[in-house]
């Protein structure tokens, strides 16, 4: 039985990855800064909390990291932890850099000193690229991050590349573009939109306030993206991959489709608030996943319409319409039977 260590197991990707690895017969160990106090609510939502052994590890403390690796002795490490909000990184740049770049460096250095044969996956981000070219960013596209979060992820990416080349450590990075699910925290704009849609569909008179509706992102479905992470560590040689759908949509399109799934017109419920604009932002972010399709055999299958539908789910308004539809069908069914 292979053993996987997931740093950041309590997050969206960590929880879905834990479920995927468990289905493959892995023993899964997840870390949190304080495993006794962490709620691990996402693991609970997926029904796998009792199957994941959770331990305490402070990724920015080298002693904590090396002690954890010595105790667990994992075959694979998935580094998914760290401050994960682009918007929050402008308010907490130091915490963002330390929790991402320093934490990644600590794991790499621990693997070097321990001379471990562990395979290491680092969660990198499309934010490293900044604005992307026509046709989407590839693994060869230069980095030009536009946020402290993007800077931190780019730093971690180059640390991984350096340790792989200098010390022969089996390490790779996944350059993942936006990927969503119901496990997203509400500070992410997609989850903020979906939660507002559900409340408004249930009768709330609130107005959803958003920033720049014209930004374009390459949105995918998180459970599919963690499969790419797992497959990356099955390759003969370590390599970095762009993980994306290859298609872009504006935030306006996301909002429109989310409201439409609840039978609502977004224009009646959304207001633009200039206070929500970031100091600097990426106007268009698109990935080119050709390499992951060719080498990993991985391909995103969920479209934006699928993502918004699965995130909104059965909003109250949809439930009522289904009930009404079933009720209106009954007399017709009786009449047909009688005829």
C-alpha positions as CSV (number, residue, x, y, z in Angstrom):
1,X,0.0,0.0,0.0
2,X,1.4,3.4,-1.0
3,X,1.4,6.2,1.5
4,X,0.6,9.8,0.5
5,X,1.1,12.9,2.6
6,X,-1.1,15.8,1.7
7,X,-0.2,19.3,3.0
8,X,-3.4,21.3,2.9
9,X,-5.7,18.3,3.1
10,X,-8.5,20.5,4.7
11,X,-8.8,22.6,1.5
12,X,-10.9,22.0,-1.6
13,X,-8.1,20.3,-3.6
14,X,-6.7,18.4,-0.6
15,X,-10.1,16.9,0.2
16,X,-10.9,15.8,-3.4
17,X,-7.3,14.5,-3.8
18,X,-7.6,12.5,-0.6
19,X,-10.8,10.9,-1.8
20,X,-9.1,10.0,-5.2
21,X,-6.1,8.5,-3.5
22,X,-8.2,6.5,-1.1
23,X,-10.1,5.1,-4.1
24,X,-6.7,4.0,-5.5
25,X,-5.9,2.0,-2.4
26,X,-3.5,4.6,-0.8
27,X,-3.0,5.2,2.9
28,X,-3.6,9.0,3.2
29,X,-2.0,11.2,5.8
30,X,-3.1,14.8,5.9
31,X,-1.5,17.7,7.7
32,X,-2.8,20.8,9.4
33,X,-1.0,23.3,11.6
34,X,-3.0,21.9,14.5
35,X,-4.7,18.7,13.6
36,X,-6.6,18.6,17.0
37,X,-8.3,21.9,16.4
38,X,-8.9,21.8,12.6
39,X,-12.5,20.8,11.8
40,X,-11.6,19.1,8.4
41,X,-15.1,20.0,7.3
42,X,-14.4,19.2,3.6
43,X,-13.3,15.7,4.5
44,X,-16.5,15.3,6.5
45,X,-18.6,16.6,3.5
46,X,-17.0,13.9,1.3
47,X,-17.5,11.2,4.0
48,X,-13.8,10.3,4.3
49,X,-12.7,12.0,7.5
50,X,-12.3,8.7,9.4
51,X,-10.2,7.3,6.5
52,X,-7.6,10.0,6.6
53,X,-5.0,10.1,9.3
54,X,-4.4,13.8,10.2
55,X,-1.2,15.0,11.9
56,X,0.1,18.4,12.9
57,X,2.8,20.1,10.8
58,X,3.8,23.8,10.5
59,X,5.1,24.1,6.9
60,X,7.0,27.3,7.7
61,X,8.9,25.6,10.5
62,X,11.7,23.4,9.1
63,X,12.0,21.3,12.2
64,X,8.3,20.5,12.1
65,X,8.5,19.6,8.4
66,X,11.5,17.2,8.7
67,X,10.1,15.6,11.8
68,X,6.8,14.9,10.1
69,X,8.5,13.4,7.0
70,X,10.7,11.2,9.3
71,X,7.6,10.0,11.2
72,X,5.3,9.4,8.2
73,X,7.9,8.3,5.6
74,X,5.5,8.9,2.6
75,X,6.0,7.5,-0.9
76,X,4.4,10.7,-2.3
77,X,3.9,14.2,-1.0
78,X,1.3,16.6,-2.4
79,X,2.1,20.2,-1.4
80,X,-1.3,22.0,-1.5
81,X,-1.1,24.2,1.6
82,X,-0.6,27.9,2.0
83,X,-2.6,31.1,1.7
84,X,-4.8,30.5,-1.3
85,X,-6.6,33.8,-2.0
86,X,-5.3,36.2,-4.6
87,X,-7.3,39.0,-3.2
88,X,-6.2,38.4,0.3
89,X,-2.5,38.3,-0.8
90,X,-2.6,42.0,-1.4
91,X,-3.5,42.5,2.3
92,X,-1.2,39.8,3.6
93,X,1.8,39.6,1.2
94,X,4.3,38.4,3.8
95,X,2.1,35.6,5.1
96,X,1.4,34.6,1.5
97,X,5.0,34.4,0.5
98,X,6.0,32.5,3.6
99,X,3.1,30.0,3.6
100,X,3.7,29.2,-0.1
101,X,7.4,29.7,-0.9
102,X,9.1,29.1,2.4
103,X,6.9,26.1,3.1
104,X,7.8,24.6,-0.3
105,X,11.5,25.2,0.3
106,X,11.3,23.5,3.7
107,X,9.8,20.3,2.2
108,X,12.4,20.2,-0.6
109,X,15.3,20.8,1.8
110,X,13.9,18.1,4.1
111,X,13.8,15.6,1.2
112,X,17.3,16.5,0.3
113,X,18.7,16.0,3.7
114,X,16.8,12.8,4.3
115,X,17.9,11.5,0.9
116,X,14.3,10.3,0.5
117,X,13.0,8.6,-2.6
118,X,9.7,10.3,-2.1
119,X,7.9,11.8,-5.2
120,X,6.9,15.4,-4.7
121,X,4.0,17.3,-6.3
122,X,3.9,21.1,-5.9
123,X,0.6,23.0,-6.5
124,X,1.5,25.9,-8.7
125,X,-0.9,28.4,-10.3
126,X,-1.9,30.2,-13.5
127,X,-1.3,33.3,-11.5
128,X,2.4,32.9,-12.2
129,X,1.8,33.8,-15.9
130,X,-0.1,37.0,-15.4
131,X,-1.7,38.0,-18.7
132,X,-1.7,35.1,-21.1
133,X,-1.1,35.1,-24.8
134,X,-3.5,34.1,-27.6
135,X,-4.0,30.3,-27.6
136,X,-3.2,30.1,-23.9
137,X,-0.1,29.8,-21.7
138,X,2.0,26.7,-22.1
139,X,4.8,25.3,-19.9
140,X,7.2,27.5,-21.9
141,X,5.4,30.8,-21.4
142,X,7.4,33.3,-19.3
143,X,6.1,34.3,-15.9
144,X,4.8,37.8,-15.2
145,X,2.7,37.6,-12.0
146,X,0.5,40.5,-11.0
147,X,-0.2,39.7,-7.3
148,X,1.7,38.7,-4.2
149,X,0.1,35.3,-4.5
150,X,1.4,34.9,-8.1
151,X,4.9,36.0,-7.0
152,X,4.9,33.4,-4.2
153,X,3.7,30.6,-6.5
154,X,6.4,31.6,-9.1
155,X,9.0,31.5,-6.3
156,X,7.9,28.0,-5.2
157,X,7.9,26.8,-8.9
158,X,11.5,27.8,-9.4
159,X,12.6,26.3,-6.1
160,X,11.1,22.9,-7.2
161,X,12.8,23.2,-10.6
162,X,16.2,24.0,-8.9
163,X,16.0,21.1,-6.4
164,X,15.0,18.7,-9.2
165,X,18.0,19.8,-11.4
166,X,20.6,20.3,-8.7
167,X,19.9,17.4,-6.4
168,X,17.9,14.9,-8.5
169,X,14.8,15.1,-6.3
170,X,11.7,13.6,-8.0
171,X,9.7,16.8,-8.0
172,X,7.2,18.5,-10.3
173,X,4.7,21.4,-10.4
174,X,1.2,21.5,-11.7
175,X,0.3,25.0,-13.2
176,X,-3.4,24.8,-12.5
177,X,-5.8,27.3,-13.9
178,X,-9.0,28.2,-12.0
179,X,-10.9,25.1,-10.8
180,X,-14.1,25.3,-8.8
181,X,-16.4,23.2,-6.7
182,X,-18.9,23.5,-3.8
183,X,-16.0,23.1,-1.4
184,X,-14.6,26.5,-2.4
185,X,-14.6,29.0,0.6
186,X,-17.0,31.9,0.0
187,X,-14.1,34.4,-0.2
188,X,-13.6,33.1,-3.8
189,X,-15.7,35.0,-6.2
190,X,-17.3,31.9,-7.8
191,X,-18.5,30.6,-4.4
192,X,-19.6,34.1,-3.4
193,X,-21.7,34.2,-6.6
194,X,-23.2,30.8,-6.1
195,X,-24.1,31.3,-2.5
196,X,-25.8,34.6,-3.3
197,X,-27.8,32.9,-6.1
198,X,-29.0,30.3,-3.7
199,X,-30.1,32.9,-1.1
200,X,-31.8,35.1,-3.7
201,X,-33.6,32.1,-5.2
202,X,-34.8,31.3,-1.7
203,X,-36.3,34.8,-1.4
204,X,-33.5,37.1,-0.3
205,X,-33.8,40.7,-1.6
206,X,-30.1,41.3,-1.4
207,X,-27.9,42.7,-4.2
208,X,-24.8,40.8,-5.1
209,X,-21.8,43.2,-5.3
210,X,-18.9,42.3,-7.6
211,X,-15.8,44.0,-9.0
212,X,-14.7,43.7,-12.6
213,X,-17.2,41.6,-14.6
214,X,-15.0,41.7,-17.7
215,X,-12.1,39.6,-16.4
216,X,-11.8,36.3,-18.3
217,X,-10.7,33.0,-16.7
218,X,-10.2,29.4,-17.7
219,X,-12.6,27.7,-15.3
220,X,-12.7,23.9,-14.7
221,X,-14.0,21.4,-12.2
222,X,-11.8,20.7,-9.2
223,X,-12.4,16.9,-8.9
224,X,-11.1,16.5,-12.4
225,X,-8.0,18.6,-11.7
226,X,-6.8,16.5,-8.7
227,X,-6.8,13.5,-11.0
228,X,-4.1,15.3,-13.1
229,X,-2.1,15.8,-9.9
230,X,-2.2,12.1,-9.1
231,X,-1.3,11.1,-12.7
232,X,1.7,13.4,-12.7
233,X,3.3,11.4,-10.0
234,X,2.9,8.1,-11.9
235,X,5.1,9.3,-14.8
236,X,8.6,7.8,-15.3
237,X,10.3,11.2,-15.1
238,X,9.2,14.4,-13.3
239,X,7.9,17.2,-15.4
240,X,5.7,20.3,-15.0
241,X,2.3,20.6,-16.6
242,X,-0.3,23.2,-17.4
243,X,-3.7,21.9,-16.2
244,X,-6.6,23.8,-17.8
245,X,-9.7,23.5,-20.0
246,X,-8.2,25.6,-22.8
247,X,-11.3,27.8,-22.9
248,X,-12.0,31.2,-21.3
249,X,-15.2,32.9,-20.1
250,X,-15.8,36.2,-18.5
251,X,-17.0,36.6,-14.9
252,X,-20.1,38.1,-16.4
253,X,-20.8,34.8,-18.2
254,X,-20.2,32.8,-15.1
255,X,-22.6,35.1,-13.2
256,X,-25.2,34.9,-15.9
257,X,-25.1,31.1,-16.1
258,X,-25.2,30.7,-12.3
259,X,-28.3,32.9,-12.0
260,X,-29.9,31.2,-15.1
261,X,-29.6,27.8,-13.4
262,X,-31.8,29.1,-10.6
263,X,-34.3,30.6,-13.2
264,X,-33.1,34.2,-12.5
265,X,-31.9,37.1,-14.6
266,X,-28.6,38.3,-13.1
267,X,-29.1,41.9,-14.2
268,X,-31.9,42.2,-11.6
269,X,-29.6,41.2,-8.7
270,X,-26.0,42.3,-9.4
271,X,-24.3,45.6,-8.8
272,X,-20.7,46.6,-9.6
273,X,-18.7,48.0,-6.7
274,X,-15.5,49.7,-7.5
275,X,-14.2,49.1,-3.9
276,X,-13.9,45.4,-4.9
277,X,-11.4,46.1,-7.7
278,X,-7.8,44.8,-7.0
279,X,-4.7,47.0,-7.1
280,X,-3.7,45.0,-10.2
281,X,-5.5,42.2,-11.9
282,X,-5.2,39.8,-14.8
283,X,-7.7,40.7,-17.6
284,X,-7.4,37.4,-19.4
285,X,-6.1,34.0,-18.2
286,X,-6.2,31.0,-20.4
287,X,-4.2,27.8,-20.4
288,X,-3.1,25.5,-23.2
289,X,-3.3,21.9,-21.8
290,X,-1.9,20.2,-25.0
291,X,1.1,18.7,-23.1
292,X,-1.1,17.2,-20.3
293,X,-3.4,15.7,-23.0
294,X,-0.5,14.2,-24.9
295,X,1.6,12.9,-22.1
296,X,-0.7,12.4,-19.1
297,X,-3.8,11.4,-21.2
298,X,-5.7,13.9,-19.1
299,X,-8.4,16.1,-20.5
300,X,-10.9,18.4,-18.8
301,X,-14.4,17.3,-19.6
302,X,-16.6,19.8,-17.7
303,X,-17.6,23.1,-19.4
304,X,-18.4,26.4,-17.7
305,X,-22.1,25.5,-18.0
306,X,-21.4,22.2,-16.2
307,X,-19.4,23.9,-13.5
308,X,-22.0,26.5,-12.7
309,X,-24.8,23.9,-12.7
310,X,-23.0,21.6,-10.4
311,X,-22.1,24.4,-8.0
312,X,-25.6,25.9,-7.9
313,X,-27.2,22.5,-7.7
314,X,-30.8,22.3,-6.7
315,X,-31.3,26.0,-5.6
316,X,-34.7,26.5,-3.9
317,X,-36.3,28.1,-6.9
318,X,-35.4,25.0,-9.0
319,X,-36.8,22.7,-6.4
320,X,-40.1,24.6,-6.4
321,X,-40.3,24.6,-10.2
322,X,-39.7,20.8,-10.2
323,X,-42.5,20.3,-7.7
324,X,-44.8,22.5,-9.7
325,X,-43.9,20.7,-12.9
326,X,-44.5,17.3,-11.3
327,X,-47.9,18.5,-10.0
328,X,-49.0,19.9,-13.3
329,X,-48.0,16.6,-15.0
330,X,-50.3,14.5,-12.8
331,X,-53.7,15.4,-14.3
332,X,-52.3,14.9,-17.8
333,X,-51.0,11.5,-16.8
334,X,-54.3,10.5,-15.3
335,X,-56.1,11.7,-18.5
336,X,-53.8,9.7,-20.7
337,X,-54.5,6.6,-18.5
338,X,-58.2,7.1,-18.7
339,X,-58.1,7.5,-22.5
